[in-house]
Amino acid sequence: MVNLYGEVIGVNAMVAGTGVGFAIPVDQVRKFIQLALKASSNTRSSSPVSSASPTDPYILADNPTNSESGTQRRYLGLVMRTLTPELAFELASRGGQHFVELNGVLIHAVLRNSPAQKAGLRAGDVIVAIDGLPITNAQQVYTATESREQLTITIVRQGKRITIDHIQTEKI
């Protein structure tokens, strides 16, 4: 995905309908590429046996930590998109839900048996705060999830604000 200046801003991941799609932000793609290149150079050693298992798709480095911060990577199990007034209008005009909250992160899907499903998060919920801090884009959710074992998430569901405490993130 490129902007009007020809700059790469994301990688299309899923199309929800005509004119509505989901993309992986370019910053997330850059992090993945850096880790993949590092893993690739680590496995090209003179030894025929690598410390990384070729059957495990989550091993991107010799140690299971995020090499930039030293913390283990974590996840919630959400497919989400930053909710903008334009997206809210587009979804509502197609007969979808009408959003009371126009800033936050729209949950498009919740992965089965994920921490998000266990906590009761649902598709259509809008994340508006994590640990009391306002959330305005999906990158903030990724960042908060990667750095914490437990979260308190405030959502808007059918016009009502709900706070869900003690959501456990899982290691990947």
C-alpha positions as CSV (number, residue, x, y, z in Angstrom):
1,M,0.0,0.0,0.0
2,V,1.4,3.4,-0.9
3,N,0.4,7.0,-0.2
4,L,0.0,9.8,-2.8
5,Y,3.7,10.4,-2.7
6,G,4.6,6.9,-3.6
7,E,5.9,6.0,-0.1
8,V,5.1,2.5,1.2
9,I,2.9,2.9,4.3
10,G,1.7,-0.7,4.8
11,V,1.1,-4.2,3.3
12,N,-2.4,-5.2,2.5
13,A,-3.5,-8.1,4.7
14,M,-7.2,-8.6,4.2
15,V,-10.1,-7.1,2.3
16,A,-13.3,-6.8,4.3
17,G,-15.3,-5.5,1.3
18,T,-15.2,-3.0,-1.5
19,G,-13.2,-0.1,-0.3
20,V,-12.6,-1.5,3.1
21,G,-9.3,-3.4,3.8
22,F,-6.9,-4.1,6.5
23,A,-3.2,-3.5,6.3
24,I,-0.1,-4.2,8.4
25,P,1.6,-0.9,9.2
26,V,5.0,-0.4,7.5
27,D,6.7,-0.1,10.9
28,Q,5.6,-3.6,11.8
29,V,6.8,-4.9,8.4
30,R,10.2,-3.2,8.9
31,K,10.6,-4.9,12.4
32,F,9.7,-8.3,10.9
33,I,12.2,-7.9,8.0
34,Q,15.0,-6.9,10.4
35,L,14.3,-9.9,12.6
36,A,14.0,-12.2,9.6
37,L,17.3,-11.0,8.1
38,K,19.0,-11.4,11.4
39,A,17.6,-15.0,11.8
40,S,18.7,-15.7,8.2
41,S,22.3,-14.6,8.9
42,N,22.3,-16.6,12.1
43,T,21.3,-19.8,10.4
44,R,24.0,-19.5,7.6
45,S,26.8,-20.4,9.9
46,S,29.5,-23.0,9.2
47,S,27.7,-25.5,11.4
48,P,25.2,-27.7,9.5
49,V,22.9,-27.6,12.6
50,S,21.2,-24.3,13.5
51,S,20.0,-23.4,16.9
52,A,16.8,-22.2,15.4
53,S,14.3,-24.9,14.5
54,P,13.2,-24.8,10.9
55,T,9.7,-26.1,11.8
56,D,8.9,-23.3,14.3
57,P,7.7,-20.2,12.4
58,Y,8.0,-18.0,15.5
59,I,11.7,-18.4,16.0
60,L,13.3,-15.3,14.4
61,A,16.3,-15.0,16.5
62,D,18.6,-17.3,18.7
63,N,16.8,-16.1,21.8
64,P,13.0,-15.8,22.3
65,T,13.2,-12.1,23.2
66,N,12.5,-9.0,21.2
67,S,16.1,-8.0,20.3
68,E,15.3,-4.3,20.5
69,S,13.9,-4.2,24.0
70,G,15.0,-7.4,25.5
71,T,11.4,-8.4,26.4
72,Q,9.6,-11.5,25.3
73,R,7.0,-10.8,22.5
74,R,3.3,-11.1,23.5
75,Y,-0.1,-11.1,21.8
76,L,-3.8,-10.7,22.4
77,G,-5.2,-12.4,19.4
78,L,-7.0,-9.6,17.6
79,V,-7.5,-8.5,14.0
80,M,-8.0,-4.8,14.3
81,R,-7.9,-1.5,12.4
82,T,-7.6,2.1,13.5
83,L,-11.1,3.6,13.6
84,T,-11.3,6.9,11.8
85,P,-14.5,9.0,11.1
86,E,-14.1,8.0,7.4
87,L,-14.0,4.3,8.2
88,A,-17.0,4.6,10.6
89,F,-19.0,6.4,7.9
90,E,-18.1,3.8,5.3
91,L,-19.1,0.9,7.5
92,A,-22.3,2.6,8.6
93,S,-23.2,3.4,5.0
94,R,-23.0,-0.3,4.1
95,G,-25.5,-1.2,6.6
96,G,-23.0,-2.0,9.3
97,Q,-22.9,-0.8,12.9
98,H,-23.1,2.9,13.8
99,F,-20.3,4.0,16.0
100,V,-20.7,6.3,19.0
101,E,-17.0,6.5,19.5
102,L,-15.1,7.7,16.4
103,N,-11.5,7.4,17.8
104,G,-10.0,4.2,18.8
105,V,-9.3,0.8,17.4
106,L,-12.0,-1.3,15.8
107,I,-11.8,-5.1,16.5
108,H,-12.5,-6.8,13.2
109,A,-12.1,-10.4,14.5
110,V,-11.0,-12.2,17.6
111,L,-8.9,-15.4,17.3
112,R,-10.3,-18.6,18.8
113,N,-8.8,-19.5,22.2
114,S,-6.8,-16.3,22.3
115,P,-6.4,-14.1,25.4
116,A,-8.8,-11.6,23.8
117,Q,-11.5,-14.3,23.4
118,K,-11.0,-15.5,27.0
119,A,-11.4,-11.9,28.2
120,G,-14.7,-11.5,26.3
121,L,-13.6,-9.1,23.6
122,R,-15.8,-9.3,20.5
123,A,-15.7,-8.2,16.8
124,G,-17.2,-4.8,16.6
125,D,-15.8,-3.6,20.0
126,V,-13.8,-0.4,19.8
127,I,-10.7,-0.2,22.1
128,V,-10.5,3.4,23.5
129,A,-8.0,2.9,26.4
130,I,-5.4,0.5,27.7
131,D,-4.4,0.8,31.4
132,G,-6.2,4.2,31.5
133,L,-4.3,5.7,28.6
134,P,-6.3,6.8,25.5
135,I,-5.8,4.6,22.4
136,T,-6.1,6.2,19.0
137,N,-4.4,3.8,16.6
138,A,-3.7,0.1,16.2
139,Q,0.1,0.6,16.7
140,Q,-0.6,1.7,20.3
141,V,-2.4,-1.6,21.0
142,Y,0.5,-3.6,19.5
143,T,3.1,-1.6,21.6
144,A,1.1,-2.0,24.9
145,T,0.5,-5.7,24.3
146,E,4.2,-6.5,23.5
147,S,5.4,-4.8,26.7
148,R,2.9,-6.1,29.3
149,E,1.8,-9.4,30.8
150,Q,-1.5,-8.0,31.9
151,L,-3.8,-5.2,30.6
152,T,-6.9,-3.3,31.5
153,I,-8.8,-2.5,28.3
154,T,-11.6,-0.1,28.0
155,I,-13.9,-0.7,25.0
156,V,-17.1,0.8,23.6
157,R,-19.7,-2.0,22.8
158,Q,-23.1,-1.0,21.4
159,G,-22.6,2.6,22.7
160,K,-21.7,1.5,26.3
161,R,-18.2,2.0,27.8
162,I,-16.9,-1.3,29.4
163,T,-13.7,-1.8,31.2
164,I,-12.2,-5.3,31.3
165,D,-9.5,-5.9,33.9
166,H,-6.7,-8.4,34.2
167,I,-6.5,-9.5,30.6
168,Q,-3.5,-11.8,30.4
169,T,-1.4,-11.5,27.2
170,E,0.4,-14.6,25.9
171,K,4.0,-15.2,24.9
172,I,4.7,-16.0,21.3
